[in-house]
Amino acid sequence: MLQPLRPTRRRVDGASSSCGFRDCMGGTGRAAPVLVSIDPQTMEELLAAGTLEGELLPPRVGETVEGIVASLSPAEATIDLGERPAGVIPLREAGADELRVGEPVIAMVVQAEGPDGRVVLSLRHTRQLRQWARMQELARSGELFDAKVIDANRGGVVVDIGLRGFVPLSQLGSIGAIAADQAGVPAPVRALVGRTLRVRVLEADPKRERLILSEKAATQQLRRVRKAQGAAELHEGDVLDGTVTSVTSYGVFVDVGVADGLVHRSEITWDRGIEPTSLLSVGQRVKVLVTAVDRERQRISLSLKRLADDPWSRFVRDVAVGSTLAATVTRVMPYGVFARVADGVEGLIHVSELPAAGRATEPGQVVRVGDAVSVRVVGIDAERRRLSLSARLAGAT
């Protein structure tokens, strides 16, 4: 067992003394010299003080140390740690092109003393610490970056960014909706392996080694940035080339280069006899007209049909009240039927203007969608773009 070290006695004037406390105080008329201890009392105190005879504490496992690459061999790199024992980094985990003789290096102690007495170090651990620190900073800043997909499963995809990150299925923006009960890895998810995704960090927890990323959040952020840019650069009346990026029930989104804009369903075609969104598909190239730019809300409104001739204007110019025309029934309503008389032009045949129609007669009992009928133009409201027709007056059956 280690015994407590005897304190070293020394006079404050430099002369050593071995007298007792009582002797030193008596008989001289002078102040007695003060006895002090200039060293810790125990070995534990020596260790706690951090040095013993000027030596550094030995490296500890998990400690991060700094050194200089002293030499390289085909299998390892020797690291000069100053007053501490030399360190060694196996090149199988560092890579020969990552280290240069004379360059500084930061590594983690994985073994305080290897078989040859050198400290075994690892760059992999410090790389991971730096990567985790970077991911936490990216989570705070919201900065976007690219990540390569290396694996896929039913829950999402695994990416490699120096760390293994996970993009859940709900955070993938490159694929459409996936049935939750689908067995195995969905084909669209499996097809992402090998591709690079632009992502944003949602969660970075190094203690749990949990790194959650989102492609969808990155896409939304890019869209907001592009919309702000587009709202600043575009003006009403601009004619642009674009690509359809999405088709919805209320219209289609078109990428016009600086941003995405919406073509509302009412701005797709002049023809009212068909479903407008069925005319377009994702990836289709189109030419659009900028009809409005809301810079405050960063919204861009586009039109396809306004770049084509307005068939209503042409019809009003060429057709007069009293004209008899061939028409096709497009819709049957309780109060009458709509019939197309020209591309993009429809008129209403009121129930009272159907042939052989009585008050109790349902329009669907007289005509059906797709029927060809002869009609007479009985009214044109050019300002409200309304056309009144009569099959009864045209003598249709």
Helices and strands as residue ranges (DSSP letters): H 21-25, H 43-48, E 64-72, E 76-80, E 87-90, H 91-94, G 96-98, E 104-111, E 119-122, H 123-141, E 145-153, E 156-160, E 164-168, G 169-171, H 187-190, E 196-205, E 210-214, H 215-233, E 239-248, E 251-255, E 260-264, G 265-267, G 276-279, E 285-294, E 299-303, G 305-307, H 311-318, E 324-333, E 336-342, E 345-350, G 351-353, G 363-365, E 372-381, E 386-390
